[in-house]
Amino acid sequence: MKFVVIALAVVVAAALKVGRRRRHRPTKRRAARSLSSSLSSDVGLIMAREVRERFRGRVLKVTTLFILIVVAAAIVIPVLHNGKAKPQEVGIVGTLSSSLRTTVSSSAKSADVTVHFVPESSVKKAKSDLRSGRINVAIVDGRELLVKSPLSSADNSSGAQLVRSVAENLGIAEAFQAAKLSPAQSETLKEAKALPITSVEAGKKNAAGGNASEATSLIGIILIFVMLNQYNTWILMGVMEEKSSRVIEVLLSAVRPIQLLTGKVLGIGLVALAQASLIVAFALILSKAVGSSLLHGSAPLVVVSTLVWLVLGYVFYCWVYAAAGSMVERQDQVQSLVLPLSLPMIFGYIMALTGASSGSPSALLKVLAYLPPTAPFAMPVLVGFRAVTWWEFLSSAIISVVCTIGIARVAATVYRRAILRTGSRVRLREVFNRTAR
């Protein structure tokens, strides 16, 4: 029994000693956690520094106010213009029965305009008033319409829609009279409805909200272009100023280059996302308040697409601009880099504007929607036209993310190799030659 107690005492003592050693000596997992928390805290500090500096600056406040004013004008002005639309002046030559006047008023209602009947003494007087602009259209004895100039098939103005609708409906009324139908029979024919049309294959719908979606995508690509240029320039200038003022040497004595670069990119990215969210929220609230149709229908999908591609576009380009900023240290050197770096954005922006204004996406625009440098501009336009499926959208986003990872690795290498080299502009060839060695 004595030997058993002694053996137990030895085992307990050994266990306590081993446990004490383990407590004093951190495991690899603890060390990894400690390193990870240290890295994340350093990146967080740098990120908070960038956010604080940008929000304190006057540039962010001025640009945000300017963009809000432009967005408000784009939403409110069309509403005011539509609300103050002048009634269409319709000249009447000869007689026009009350039933035909009702037909003209119904045609105006379908064209979303109002009409005002103006009596004309003769055809000559009506033509004179058309040339002077006193009236918009003249009806001669309910059998002929006179307009100032020929209507083109591409003219979708309210006046052109009114003329087409009146011509069609008066023609139908004249046909009823020629057929000598009774008033009851005429009313029965007027209430006739088109037969339902059913397709045997699924197709892309062309709802009434298409115009609103296309207009929203147009505003969205302008917003993306302005904000990408603004924030990428901030990154480039910030890196260049830290290098030229030798502040970077102090920062790199406390943190690693990749931590500094990541914190800067994330900090400015958070500011960009906050600004974009504010602008979108302001646009949605204002649009609903004034009754604008610009952001109604399927357009909210375009708004979400715009935000997604603003983030993806920023993440792709910010690494490139940060690496470029580490290779220069003077303002005149920056100017020589801005244009080459922004050429892909300018090209994508112009092609997206052209595609959004043309009414249908081109084959080139569809190709550009899958290239990371131009996808932030082309893809929202395709979403506005509803010319892209969800899996195509996702595929383009995945391609952009994968390419961004590769760009980030290259940019981090360039930044690490070039940020401490001063005296002259660092060439990209020099960076990679040094890396190869």
C-alpha positions in Angstrom: 0.0 0.0 0.0 2.9 2.3 0.8 4.4 1.8 -2.6 1.0 2.5 -4.3 0.7 5.9 -2.5 4.3 6.8 -3.4 3.6 5.9 -7.1 0.5 8.0 -7.2 2.3 10.9 -5.6 5.0 10.7 -8.3 2.4 10.6 -11.1 0.5 13.6 -9.8 3.7 15.6 -9.4 4.9 14.7 -12.9 1.5 15.6 -14.3 1.5 19.0 -12.6 5.0 19.7 -13.8 4.1 18.9 -17.4 1.0 21.0 -17.2 3.0 23.9 -15.8 5.5 23.6 -18.7 2.7 23.6 -21.3 1.2 26.7 -19.8 4.5 28.6 -19.9 5.3 27.3 -23.4 2.6 28.4 -26.0 1.7 25.8 -28.6 2.0 26.4 -32.3 -1.7 27.0 -32.6 -1.6 29.7 -29.9 1.4 31.2 -31.6 -0.4 31.2 -35.0 -3.4 32.8 -33.3 -1.2 35.4 -31.7 0.4 36.2 -35.0 -2.9 36.4 -36.8 -4.4 38.7 -34.2 -1.3 40.9 -34.4 -1.5 41.1 -38.2 -5.3 41.9 -38.1 -4.9 44.5 -35.4 -2.1 46.3 -37.5 -4.2 46.2 -40.6 -7.2 47.5 -38.7 -5.2 50.4 -37.3 -4.0 51.4 -40.8 -7.5 51.0 -42.2 -9.0 53.2 -39.4 -6.3 55.8 -40.1 -7.2 55.9 -43.8 -11.0 56.1 -43.0 -10.4 58.9 -40.5 -8.2 60.9 -42.9 -10.7 60.7 -45.8 -13.7 61.6 -43.7 -11.9 64.6 -42.2 -10.8 65.9 -45.7 -12.8 68.5 -47.6 -12.5 66.6 -50.9 -14.8 63.8 -49.9 -17.5 66.2 -48.6 -17.3 68.4 -51.8 -17.4 65.5 -54.2 -20.3 63.8 -52.3 -22.3 67.0 -52.3 -21.6 67.5 -56.0 -22.7 63.9 -56.9 -25.8 64.2 -54.8 -26.8 67.4 -56.6 -26.3 65.7 -60.0 -28.3 62.7 -59.0 -31.1 64.9 -57.6 -31.2 66.8 -60.9 -31.3 63.6 -63.0 -34.3 62.4 -60.9 -36.3 65.6 -60.4 -35.9 67.5 -63.7 -37.7 64.8 -65.8 -40.5 64.7 -63.2 -40.9 68.5 -63.4 -40.8 68.4 -67.2 -43.4 65.8 -67.4 -45.6 67.5 -64.8 -45.5 70.8 -66.7 -46.0 69.4 -70.2 -48.1 71.7 -72.3 -51.4 70.4 -73.8 -51.3 69.5 -77.4 -53.2 72.1 -79.5 -55.5 70.4 -82.0 -56.9 72.5 -84.8 -60.4 71.6 -86.1 -61.2 72.5 -89.7 -64.9 72.0 -90.6 -66.9 69.9 -88.3 -66.0 67.2 -85.8 -68.8 65.3 -84.0 -68.8 65.0 -80.3 -68.2 61.2 -80.6 -65.0 61.9 -82.6 -63.9 64.6 -80.1 -64.2 61.9 -77.5 -62.2 59.6 -79.6 -59.4 62.2 -79.9 -59.5 62.8 -76.1 -59.2 59.1 -75.5 -56.3 58.9 -77.9 -54.6 61.7 -76.0 -55.1 59.9 -72.8 -53.5 56.8 -74.1 -50.5 58.9 -75.2 -50.3 60.5 -71.7 -51.0 64.0 -72.9 -53.9 66.5 -72.8 -55.5 68.2 -75.8 -57.1 71.6 -76.4 -59.3 72.0 -79.5 -58.7 75.2 -81.5 -61.3 76.1 -84.3 -59.7 76.9 -87.7 -61.6 78.8 -90.3 -59.9 77.1 -93.3 -57.3 74.6 -94.3 -55.0 77.5 -95.3 -55.3 79.1 -91.8 -54.6 75.7 -90.2 -51.4 75.2 -92.3 -50.3 78.7 -91.3 -50.9 77.9 -87.6 -49.0 74.7 -88.0 -45.9 76.5 -89.5 -46.0 79.1 -86.7 -46.4 76.5 -84.0 -49.7 77.7 -82.7 -51.2 74.3 -83.2 -49.6 70.8 -83.1 -51.9 69.0 -85.4 -55.0 69.8 -87.5 -58.0 67.6 -88.2 -59.8 68.3 -91.5 -63.5 67.3 -91.4 -62.6 64.2 -89.3 -61.0 62.6 -92.4 -57.5 64.0 -92.7 -54.7 65.0 -90.3 -52.2 67.8 -91.0 -48.8 68.1 -89.3 -45.9 70.5 -89.7 -43.3 68.0 -90.8 -43.2 64.2 -91.6 -43.1 61.8 -88.6 -40.1 59.4 -88.5 -40.4 55.9 -87.2 -37.9 56.7 -84.5 -39.9 59.7 -83.2 -41.4 58.6 -79.9 -42.3 62.0 -78.5 -45.7 62.6 -77.0 -46.8 64.7 -80.0 -45.9 61.9 -82.4 -47.7 59.3 -80.3 -50.8 61.5 -80.2 -50.8 61.9 -84.0 -50.4 58.1 -84.6 -53.1 57.2 -82.0 -55.6 59.8 -83.4 -55.0 58.7 -87.0 -55.6 55.1 -86.1 -58.7 55.7 -84.0 -60.3 58.2 -86.4 -59.7 55.7 -89.2 -61.5 53.0 -87.2 -64.4 55.4 -86.5 -64.6 56.2 -90.2 -64.7 52.5 -91.1 -67.5 52.0 -88.6 -69.5 54.8 -90.4 -68.8 53.4 -93.8 -70.1 49.9 -92.7 -73.3 51.6 -91.5 -73.2 50.0 -88.1 -75.6 50.9 -85.4 -74.3 52.8 -82.3 -74.7 49.6 -80.3 -72.7 47.6 -82.8 -70.0 50.3 -82.9 -69.7 50.2 -79.1 -69.4 46.5 -79.2 -66.5 46.6 -81.7 -64.8 49.4 -79.7 -64.7 47.2 -76.6 -63.1 44.3 -78.5 -59.9 43.1 -76.9 -56.8 41.5 -78.4 -56.5 37.8 -78.3 -54.0 36.5 -75.7 -50.6 35.5 -77.2 -48.8 32.5 -75.7 -45.2 31.6 -76.7 -44.2 27.9 -76.9 -40.6 28.8 -75.8 -39.4 30.9 -72.9 -38.0 34.3 -73.9 -36.7 37.5 -72.5 -39.4 39.8 -71.4 -39.5 43.4 -72.6 -41.5 45.0 -69.8 -42.4 48.6 -69.5 -39.7 49.1 -66.9 -37.0 48.5 -69.5 -36.5 52.2 -70.2 -36.2 52.9 -66.5 -33.6 50.1 -66.2 -31.6 51.4 -69.1 -31.6 55.0 -67.7 -30.6 53.7 -64.3 -27.7 51.7 -65.8 -26.6 54.9 -67.7 -26.5 56.8 -64.4 -24.8 53.8 -62.7 -21.9 53.6 -65.1 -21.3 57.3 -64.8 -21.2 56.9 -61.0 -18.8 53.9 -61.3 -16.4 55.8 -63.6 -16.4 59.0 -61.4 -15.9 57.1 -58.2 -13.2 54.6 -59.5 -11.2 57.5 -60.8 -11.6 59.4 -57.6 -10.6 56.6 -55.2 -7.9 55.1 -57.3 -6.3 58.5 -57.6 -6.5 58.8 -53.9 -4.6 55.6 -53.4 -2.0 56.5 -56.0 -1.4 60.0 -54.5 -1.4 58.6 -50.9 1.3 56.0 -51.6 3.3 58.6 -53.6 3.1 61.2 -50.8 4.1 58.7 -48.1 7.1 57.7 -50.2 8.2 61.2 -51.1 7.9 62.5 -47.5 9.7 59.4 -46.1 6.8 58.7 -43.8 6.8 55.2 -45.3 10.1 54.4 -43.7 8.6 55.1 -40.3 5.5 53.1 -41.0 7.5 50.1 -42.4 9.5 50.0 -39.2 6.3 49.0 -37.4 4.4 47.0 -39.9 5.0 44.8 -42.9 4.5 46.2 -46.5 1.6 43.9 -47.2 -0.1 45.0 -44.0 0.3 48.7 -44.9 -0.9 48.1 -48.5 -3.9 46.0 -47.4 -4.9 48.5 -44.7 -4.8 51.4 -47.1 -6.8 49.6 -49.8 -9.5 48.4 -47.3 -9.7 51.8 -45.6 -10.3 53.7 -48.8 -12.6 51.0 -50.0 -14.8 51.4 -47.0 -15.0 55.1 -47.6 -16.0 54.4 -51.2 -18.6 51.9 -50.2 -20.1 54.3 -47.6 -20.2 57.1 -50.2 -21.8 54.9 -52.8 -24.4 53.6 -50.3 -25.3 57.1 -49.3 -25.8 58.2 -52.9 -27.9 55.1 -53.8 -30.1 55.5 -50.6 -30.5 59.2 -51.4 -31.5 58.4 -55.0 -34.0 55.7 -54.0 -35.7 57.9 -51.3 -35.8 61.0 -53.6 -37.2 58.9 -56.5 -40.0 57.6 -54.3 -40.7 61.0 -52.8 -41.2 62.8 -56.1 -42.8 59.9 -57.9 -40.1 59.3 -60.4 -40.2 56.1 -62.5 -36.4 56.2 -63.0 -35.7 53.6 -60.2 -39.0 51.7 -60.4 -39.7 48.3 -62.0 -36.7 46.2 -62.6 -34.3 49.1 -62.1 -33.5 48.2 -58.4 -31.7 45.1 -59.9 -29.6 47.5 -61.9 -28.9 49.5 -58.7 -27.6 46.4 -56.9 -25.6 45.4 -59.9 -24.0 48.8 -60.0 -23.0 48.5 -56.3 -21.6 45.0 -56.8 -19.5 46.1 -59.8 -18.3 49.3 -58.1 -16.8 47.1 -55.4 -15.4 44.6 -57.8 -14.0 47.4 -60.0 -12.4 49.1 -57.1 -10.8 45.9 -55.8 -9.4 45.2 -59.2 -8.0 48.6 -60.0 -6.9 49.7 -56.5 -4.0 47.2 -56.4 -2.7 48.5 -59.8 -2.8 52.1 -58.7 -1.1 51.3 -55.3 1.7 49.5 -57.1 2.0 52.5 -59.5 2.2 54.9 -56.6 5.1 53.0 -55.1 7.1 53.5 -58.3 7.0 57.3 -58.3 7.8 60.1 -55.8 7.0 63.3 -57.6 3.8 64.9 -59.0 5.1 65.2 -62.5 5.8 61.4 -62.5 2.3 60.7 -61.4 0.8 62.6 -64.4 2.7 60.3 -66.8 1.1 57.3 -65.1 -2.5 58.4 -64.8 -3.4 58.2 -68.5 -2.0 54.7 -69.2 -3.6 53.3 -66.1 -7.0 54.9 -66.8 -7.2 53.9 -70.5 -9.0 50.6 -69.8 -11.5 52.4 -67.7 -12.0 55.1 -70.3 -12.5 52.6 -73.1 -15.0 50.5 -71.0 -16.8 53.7 -70.0 -17.2 54.9 -73.6 -18.3 51.5 -74.9 -20.8 51.2 -72.0 -22.3 54.7 -72.7 -22.6 53.9 -76.4 -24.3 50.6 -75.7 -26.7 52.1 -73.1 -27.6 54.9 -75.5 -28.0 52.6 -78.6 -31.0 50.7 -77.2 -29.5 47.2 -77.6 -26.1 45.7 -76.5 -23.6 45.0 -79.1 -21.5 41.8 -79.4 -18.4 43.7 -78.3 -20.1 45.0 -75.2 -21.0 41.4 -74.3 -17.4 40.4 -74.6 -16.2 43.4 -72.5 -18.6 42.2 -69.8 -16.3 39.3 -69.1 -13.0 41.2 -69.1 -12.1 42.4 -65.5 -10.9 45.9 -66.6 -14.1 46.7 -68.5 -16.7 44.4 -66.8 -17.6 47.1 -64.1 -19.0 49.3 -66.9 -20.3 46.7 -69.4 -22.1 44.3 -67.1 -24.5 46.8 -65.5 -25.6 47.8 -69.0 -26.4 44.2 -69.9 -28.4 43.9 -66.6 -30.3 47.1 -67.6 -31.2 45.5 -71.0 -31.9 42.2 -69.2 -29.5 40.6 -71.7 -27.6 38.5 -69.2 -28.6 35.5 -67.0 -27.7 35.1 -63.4 -25.1 32.5 -64.1 -23.5 34.7 -66.7 -23.4 37.5 -64.2 -21.9 35.2 -61.6 -19.3 33.9 -64.1 -18.1 37.4 -64.9 -17.9 38.2 -61.2 -15.8 35.0 -60.5 -13.5 35.8 -63.4 -13.0 39.3 -62.0 -12.3 37.9 -58.5 -9.7 35.4 -59.7 -7.9 38.0 -61.8 -8.0 40.4 -58.9 -6.2 37.8 -56.7 -3.4 37.5 -59.4 -3.2 41.3 -59.8 -3.0 41.7 -56.0 -0.1 39.3 -55.7 1.9 41.1 -58.5 1.0 44.5 -57.0 2.2 43.4 -53.6 5.5 42.3 -55.0 6.0 45.6 -56.9 5.0 47.6 -53.8 7.4 45.7 -51.6 10.3 46.1 -54.0 9.8 49.7 -55.1 8.4 51.6 -52.1 11.8 52.2 -50.4 13.7 53.0 -53.6 14.1 56.8 -54.0 16.0 59.2 -56.2 14.3 58.4 -59.5 11.2 56.7 -61.0 11.3 52.9 -60.6 10.8 51.0 -63.8 8.6 47.9 -63.8 11.4 46.0 -65.5 13.8 46.8 -62.7 11.3 45.5 -60.1 10.9 42.2 -61.7 14.6 41.8 -62.6 15.3 42.3 -58.9 12.6 39.8 -58.0 14.1 37.3 -60.3 17.4 37.6 -58.6 
